[in-house]
Amino acid sequence: MKNNNLQLSVMVGIWNAGIGSILDPFMSLPGVISYLSQQHVAIKRVNNRMSVYQEDHNVIGSKADQAMNLEKILIRNLYFSYADDGEEIFKNLNLTIPRSKITFIVGDNGAGKTTIIKLILGLIEPTSGRIFALDTNNREQTGFSLKLAYVPQKNILFNTTIYRNLTLDKPIDLSTIKNVLEAVHMSHQIEQLSNGLNTVVGDETNFSEGQMRRLSIARAVLSNKQFVVMDEPFSDLDRENQTALMQELRSISKQTGILIITHTFDLIEPSDNVIRIGGLT
């Protein structure tokens, strides 16, 4: 009788283990399907942006593409609301971002500053209205988002060399890299490392948040895009470094359009293009 009970308990254990190994993957299927659905939408959006760009310019990197010089980015009669709550974030929004000036988008937290950037970058689509660019020949360009470099508020450096982090494996000559590092006040710190630009991030770098932000800005400038979009670039810097970085951005803005999201007016000059979001006066 004891042997029969033992055999029965073993059989039940084996049965439960077998059923569990079969059912567990099925139990996780809803989450997997939801994730894949979200990624499918994201991939479709990226493919749409790429196809529009290729239709306008045949092949990315072609002579026509390289010759496209943006003059300004325009938003016209734009309405936007998030699908989950339906709250209208923007109603009949109109704004112009010229390449010839530094543009500040200023507003309180939650006013919609980051939403504007997502719209400009093509990460989300407006409910209605238009986002487009004009080139130097006053021609409309709809696939312009690939001409923008983005520096997010959260610093992102990869576990590889500083050189690869800055160039993203694109052929950029050393003198150009050094000039940009000088511009963002990071040249000295990197020269102090035993392997210089070949130092792997994390090995002996120990960069502060502010230094990582400077490297992210350097990477954006080295990408040679026509606009650099920055989300709160001064948040990790003290006042002295904020002023120094702003001076360098003004120098860079002679060749590259600069768009800055911020919640402060401190670094704005009268000649800057200022867009106030959320009822600020």
C-alpha positions as CSV (number, residue, x, y, z in Angstrom):
1,M,0.0,0.0,0.0
2,K,2.9,2.4,0.8
3,N,4.6,1.6,-2.5
4,N,1.3,2.3,-4.3
5,N,1.0,5.7,-2.5
6,L,4.6,6.5,-3.4
7,Q,4.1,5.6,-7.0
8,L,0.9,7.7,-7.1
9,S,2.5,10.7,-5.6
10,V,5.4,10.4,-8.1
11,M,3.0,10.1,-11.0
12,V,1.1,13.2,-9.7
13,G,4.4,15.1,-9.4
14,I,5.5,14.2,-12.9
15,W,2.0,15.1,-14.2
16,N,2.1,18.5,-12.5
17,A,5.6,19.2,-13.7
18,G,4.7,18.2,-17.3
19,I,1.5,20.3,-17.3
20,G,3.3,23.2,-15.8
21,S,6.0,23.2,-18.4
22,I,3.4,23.1,-21.1
23,L,1.0,25.7,-19.6
24,D,3.6,28.3,-18.4
25,P,4.5,29.4,-21.9
26,F,0.9,29.7,-22.8
27,M,0.2,31.8,-19.7
28,S,2.8,34.3,-20.8
29,L,1.5,34.5,-24.3
30,P,-0.8,37.5,-23.7
31,G,2.1,39.6,-22.5
32,V,4.3,38.5,-25.4
33,I,1.6,39.2,-28.0
34,S,0.9,42.7,-26.5
35,Y,4.7,43.5,-26.6
36,L,5.0,42.2,-30.2
37,S,2.0,44.3,-31.2
38,Q,3.5,47.4,-29.8
39,Q,6.8,46.7,-31.5
40,H,5.0,46.1,-34.8
41,V,3.4,49.5,-34.6
42,A,6.8,51.1,-33.9
43,I,8.5,49.3,-36.7
44,K,5.7,50.2,-39.1
45,R,6.1,53.8,-38.1
46,V,9.8,53.8,-38.7
47,N,9.4,52.0,-42.1
48,N,6.8,54.6,-43.1
49,R,9.2,57.4,-42.2
50,M,12.1,55.7,-44.1
51,S,9.9,55.1,-47.2
52,V,8.7,58.7,-47.3
53,Y,12.3,59.9,-47.1
54,Q,13.5,57.5,-49.8
55,E,10.6,58.6,-52.1
56,D,11.7,62.2,-51.7
57,H,15.4,61.6,-52.1
58,N,15.6,58.2,-53.9
59,V,18.5,56.8,-51.8
60,I,19.7,57.9,-48.4
61,G,23.2,59.3,-48.8
62,S,22.7,60.2,-52.5
63,K,23.8,63.5,-53.9
64,A,20.2,64.8,-53.8
65,D,20.0,63.8,-50.1
66,Q,23.3,65.4,-49.2
67,A,22.3,68.6,-51.0
68,M,19.1,69.0,-49.0
69,N,19.7,72.0,-46.8
70,L,16.9,72.7,-44.3
71,E,16.0,76.3,-43.7
72,K,13.3,75.9,-41.1
73,I,10.8,73.4,-39.5
74,L,7.2,74.4,-39.5
75,I,4.1,73.1,-37.6
76,R,0.8,74.2,-39.0
77,N,-2.7,73.9,-37.6
78,L,-1.7,70.9,-35.5
79,Y,-4.0,69.1,-33.1
80,F,-2.8,66.3,-30.9
81,S,-4.3,64.1,-28.1
82,Y,-3.1,60.8,-26.7
83,A,-5.3,57.9,-27.5
84,D,-5.4,56.4,-24.0
85,D,-7.2,59.4,-22.3
86,G,-8.3,61.5,-25.3
87,E,-7.1,64.8,-23.6
88,E,-6.3,67.4,-26.2
89,I,-2.6,68.5,-25.7
90,F,-2.4,70.9,-28.6
91,K,-5.2,72.7,-30.4
92,N,-4.4,74.5,-33.7
93,L,-0.7,74.8,-32.8
94,N,1.5,76.9,-35.2
95,L,5.2,77.4,-34.8
96,T,8.4,78.0,-36.8
97,I,11.8,76.7,-35.9
98,P,14.5,78.5,-38.0
99,R,17.9,76.9,-38.5
100,S,19.5,80.4,-38.3
101,K,18.6,80.9,-34.6
102,I,18.7,78.9,-31.4
103,T,15.2,77.9,-30.5
104,F,14.1,77.4,-26.9
105,I,10.9,75.5,-26.1
106,V,10.0,76.7,-22.6
107,G,7.3,75.6,-20.2
108,D,6.5,74.0,-16.9
109,N,6.7,70.2,-16.4
110,G,3.8,68.5,-18.1
111,A,3.1,71.4,-20.5
112,G,3.8,69.3,-23.6
113,K,7.4,70.3,-24.4
114,T,8.6,66.7,-24.9
115,T,5.4,65.9,-26.9
116,I,6.4,68.6,-29.4
117,I,9.8,67.0,-29.8
118,K,8.3,63.5,-30.3
119,L,6.1,65.0,-33.0
120,I,9.0,66.7,-34.8
121,L,11.1,63.6,-34.6
122,G,8.2,61.5,-36.1
123,L,8.0,59.3,-33.0
124,I,4.2,60.1,-32.7
125,E,1.8,61.3,-35.3
126,P,-0.5,64.4,-34.9
127,T,-4.3,63.9,-34.8
128,S,-4.4,66.4,-37.6
129,G,-2.3,69.2,-39.0
130,R,1.1,69.3,-40.7
131,I,4.7,69.1,-39.7
132,F,7.2,69.8,-42.5
133,A,10.4,71.6,-43.4
134,L,11.4,74.1,-46.0
135,D,14.8,73.9,-47.6
136,T,17.0,76.8,-48.8
137,N,15.1,76.7,-52.1
138,N,11.8,77.1,-50.3
139,R,10.7,73.6,-51.2
140,E,8.8,71.5,-48.8
141,Q,10.5,68.4,-47.3
142,T,8.5,65.8,-45.4
143,G,11.2,63.2,-44.7
144,F,13.3,65.7,-42.7
145,S,13.4,63.8,-39.4
146,L,16.5,61.8,-40.5
147,K,18.3,65.2,-40.7
148,L,17.9,65.7,-36.9
149,A,20.1,64.6,-34.1
150,Y,18.5,64.0,-30.7
151,V,20.0,64.3,-27.2
152,P,17.6,62.9,-24.7
153,Q,17.3,64.0,-21.1
154,K,18.6,60.6,-19.9
155,N,22.2,60.1,-20.9
156,I,22.9,57.1,-23.0
157,L,26.5,55.8,-23.4
158,F,27.2,52.3,-24.7
159,N,29.6,49.7,-23.2
160,T,32.2,50.2,-25.8
161,T,35.0,52.7,-26.4
162,I,34.5,56.5,-26.1
163,Y,35.6,56.7,-29.8
164,R,32.8,54.3,-30.9
165,N,30.3,56.1,-28.7
166,L,31.1,59.4,-30.4
167,T,31.3,58.2,-34.0
168,L,28.8,55.3,-34.0
169,D,31.2,53.6,-36.3
170,K,31.1,56.3,-38.9
171,P,34.4,57.5,-40.4
172,I,35.2,60.8,-38.7
173,D,38.7,62.1,-38.6
174,L,40.4,62.5,-35.3
175,S,40.9,66.3,-35.6
176,T,37.2,66.8,-35.9
177,I,36.5,64.7,-32.9
178,K,39.1,66.6,-30.8
179,N,37.7,70.0,-31.9
180,V,34.1,69.0,-30.8
181,L,35.4,67.6,-27.5
182,E,37.2,70.9,-26.9
183,A,33.9,72.7,-27.7
184,V,32.0,70.7,-25.0
185,H,34.9,71.0,-22.5
186,M,35.6,67.2,-22.4
187,S,39.0,67.1,-24.2
188,H,41.0,67.3,-21.0
189,Q,39.1,64.6,-19.1
190,I,39.5,62.1,-21.9
191,E,43.2,62.9,-22.4
192,Q,43.8,62.0,-18.7
193,L,42.5,58.4,-19.4
194,S,45.2,55.8,-20.0
195,N,43.7,54.8,-23.3
196,G,42.2,58.1,-24.3
197,L,39.4,57.8,-26.8
198,N,40.0,54.0,-26.8
199,T,38.9,53.7,-23.2
200,V,35.9,51.5,-22.7
201,V,33.0,53.4,-21.0
202,G,32.8,52.0,-17.4
203,D,36.3,50.7,-17.2
204,E,38.0,53.7,-15.7
205,T,35.8,56.6,-16.9
206,N,33.6,57.2,-13.9
207,F,31.9,60.1,-15.8
208,S,29.5,62.4,-13.9
209,E,26.0,62.9,-15.3
210,G,27.1,66.3,-16.5
211,Q,30.1,64.8,-18.4
212,M,28.0,62.1,-19.9
213,R,25.6,64.8,-21.1
214,R,28.5,66.7,-22.7
215,L,29.6,63.5,-24.6
216,S,26.0,62.9,-25.7
217,I,26.0,66.5,-27.2
218,A,29.4,65.9,-28.8
219,R,28.0,62.7,-30.4
220,A,25.0,64.6,-31.8
221,V,27.3,67.4,-33.2
222,L,29.6,64.8,-34.8
223,S,26.6,63.1,-36.5
224,N,26.7,66.2,-38.8
225,K,22.9,66.6,-38.8
226,Q,21.3,69.9,-39.7
227,F,19.4,70.3,-36.4
228,V,20.4,69.1,-32.9
229,V,17.4,68.7,-30.6
230,M,18.2,68.6,-26.9
231,D,15.9,67.7,-24.0
232,E,16.9,69.7,-20.8
233,P,20.7,69.7,-21.6
234,F,21.5,71.9,-18.6
235,S,19.8,69.8,-15.9
236,D,22.9,68.0,-14.7
237,L,25.2,71.1,-14.9
238,D,26.1,73.8,-12.4
239,R,25.6,77.5,-13.3
240,E,29.2,77.9,-14.5
241,N,29.1,74.9,-16.8
242,Q,25.6,75.8,-18.1
243,T,27.0,79.2,-19.2
244,A,30.1,77.6,-20.8
245,L,28.0,75.0,-22.6
246,M,25.6,77.6,-23.9
247,Q,28.5,79.7,-25.3
248,E,29.7,76.6,-27.2
249,L,26.1,75.9,-28.5
250,R,25.9,79.4,-29.8
251,S,29.1,78.8,-31.7
252,I,27.8,75.5,-33.1
253,S,24.6,77.2,-34.0
254,K,26.3,79.1,-36.8
255,Q,26.4,75.9,-38.8
256,T,23.7,73.7,-37.1
257,G,20.2,74.5,-36.0
258,I,19.8,74.1,-32.2
259,L,16.5,73.3,-30.5
260,I,16.5,73.2,-26.7
261,I,13.7,72.1,-24.3
262,T,14.1,73.8,-21.0
263,H,12.1,75.1,-18.1
264,T,14.3,78.1,-17.4
265,F,14.7,81.5,-19.1
266,D,18.1,82.2,-17.6
267,L,20.2,81.4,-20.7
268,I,18.0,83.0,-23.3
269,E,19.1,86.1,-25.2
270,P,16.9,88.6,-27.0
271,S,17.9,87.3,-30.5
272,D,16.8,83.7,-29.7
273,N,13.6,82.2,-31.0
274,V,11.5,81.4,-27.9
275,I,8.4,79.1,-28.0
276,R,6.3,79.2,-24.8
277,I,4.2,76.2,-24.0
278,G,1.5,76.0,-21.3
279,G,0.5,79.6,-21.0
280,L,3.8,81.0,-19.8
281,T,4.2,84.8,-20.3
